[in-house]
Amino acid sequence: MMIKFKHIYIILFSIIFSAELDQYDGVGERFSAGPPEGDHRGLGQYGYPSDPISDRAKGYLLKGKVKNAISNYGNFITWDEHPAGLWGEYSYLPHVAMVAGIPGHEYSSYYQDWMESDMSTHYSDWYTENGDDLVVWCSEDLYDDWSLDTEELSSQDTDAQEDGVALTRRPNGKYVGMVFETESDRGTVGERKVNIESFDGINQWAFDFYNTENQNGNSRVCITARADDFTLDPNLSNAMIGAIFPWSLRPALKERQEEFDLYEYGPDGDDWSEDDEYMYYGATS
């Protein structure tokens, strides 16, 4: 009799405390730390920019003073990433950051074909007026590397003139201008002139498309310097002259406020327009 009641109690408890079957199937997707079953991740399988999981990697530096691991997905020695770095035999490196930068200009000395132009022979009128004060240096290699689109330049100059500026401040191509007297990542932005006969001061530059000096040979980039500065030679890095990369010629800072910065956007108030006051900012990191 007791056995019978025992079975009844078991059945009653099973009915009272039984749970309803969970029919919820989530979102219908399976997630795991590895590749899906029956499928394999492969480089290029998902097209550009591809599946980032496939490209995750970690490199280990085991020799030298620093032992560390470097991942290619944004982490570079932190407490949260294992293994952290070791310095010698003493302690962990809690956090190490890496800053990368790009230069603001290409030194004129990168191009070794700079020649002092014979202005007295080929531009006698100019030489009579400016020869005692200025010398002109020219480079064909710099022009070739500039990759200038002359048709686009003509259009840029036309648009600039409509805005009240004689020539565009940012000609197209690999570079956007010339910088002089570079020091401590700053410098004097050169004034672009329409041709070399228009030179009338130092720190000026121009595209010489005619190259009369070489019987209408290859186009050149020409710059001016003081005639009494006998040490200046654009073939040398200490000339402190360079061709400006586009990212380092930007509107000058006018005022720094708490919430945002104001820049010299000129009378029209538009950024990157011809009436902006441009400044050479040097390297960018």
PyMOL commands that set and color helices and strands:
alter all, ss='L'
color gray80, all
select helices_A, chain A and resi 2-16+52-55+108-110+119-122+124-130+140-146+150-162+196-198+212-214+237-239+246-248
alter helices_A, ss='H'
color red, helices_A
select strands_A, chain A and resi 58-61+66-71+85-87+91-93+105-107+115-116+134-139+177-183+186-189+191-192+204-208+220-226+242-244+249-251+253-256+261-263+278-280
alter strands_A, ss='S'
color yellow, strands_A
deselect
rebuild
show_as cartoon
